[in-house]
């Protein structure tokens, strides 16, 4: 199994910044992508940002230009730098990792426990 531990959430004022971290351990071989999703109260889960093992990134439209996903391969850690935060960004943020099964090629997704981000004045 892949274990994912998020950190860095908290309370911040509108316009402020936070950086989330996600450290992976365990069966980290054949991980081809990692990223972040979020869920606000009353809303469906939304995929926020992804980064592949090759370094390619993708973002949902609402965070483009404000959020940046990055990775540190030596530490098996993925980061989400969040700038110009808005109240609409308030949610529980979950880290995930996609890993390929060696024979079937199916994707095995692991999830972290989540970290709360609250944007409020």
N, C-alpha and C positions, 0 to 999 in steps of 0.2 A: 504494500500500500504506500501511497504518497501522503505524507503528513504536511499540512500547510498551516502556518501560524501567522496571522495578521497582527499588525500593531500600527499605532500612529493616529488612530481616530481620536475625536474629542469635540469640544465646543469651540467655535470660531465665529467672529462677526462677519457679516456680509462684506465681500471684498477681500477677505483674508485668505490665508493659504494653509494647507496641510500637506504632509507627505505620508502616504501609507506604505508600509513594507509588508512583504509576504515571503517568508523563509520556507523553503521546501526541504524535506528530508525523507528518508526511507527509500522506496523504489523509484528513484528519480531518473533511471535510464529510459530512453525512448520517449521522453517528454518532448513534444513538438510545438506546443504552444502553451502560454500562460496568460492570464488576464484577470480582469475585475468585472464583477456584476454588482448591481445594487437593487435594493427593494425599499421603497418608502411605504409608510402606513397607508393602506387602501389602494396601492398601486401594484401593478404586475412587475415581476423582475425584469430589469433592463440590463443588457450587456453594455458595458461602458467602454472598455478598451482591451485590446489583445496585443500580444507580441509573440512572434514565432521564434524558434530556435535560431533562425537566420537573422533575426533582428527586424523583420518587417512588422509594422504597427498598423492598427486600425482603431478608429474611434467612432462612437455614436455622434451624430451631428450636434447635439446639444452641448457637448463638451469640447468640441474641436477648437483649438486656439487657446484653451484654458487649462486642459489637463495634458500631462505628458507621462507616458508609460516607458519604463526603462528596465534594464536588467543588469545584474552583476553575476556572471557565470561562476566566478571563483567562489562566491558565497551562496550560490543557488537561491538567489533572492531577486524578486521583482518589486518594483516601486511604482507608485502612482503619485506624481506631483500634481496637486490641485491648487490652482491659482484663481483669483477673481471669483471666489465662491459665492454662490447665490443660495437663498433659502430653498429653492427647488432642488438643490443638491443634497439636502438632508435625507439620509437613508442609512440603512445598514449595508456596508460594502463587504462583498465576499470575494476572496481570491479563489481562482480555480487553476487546475493544470490538466491538460489533455495529453494522454499517454497512449501509444499504440500497442495493442496486443501483438505478439511476435508472429503468430501463425494466421489468425483471421484478419488482421489489419484493422479490427474494430477499435474505436476510440473509447478509452476508459477515462472518465472525468472524476477528479478529486476536488473537494471543496474545503475551504477553511471554515472556521467557526463564525466569522464575521466580526466587523468592528464598526461601532456607531460613529457617524459623522453628523453633527448638528450645526447648522448655520443659522444663527439668530442674533439679533441685536438686544 
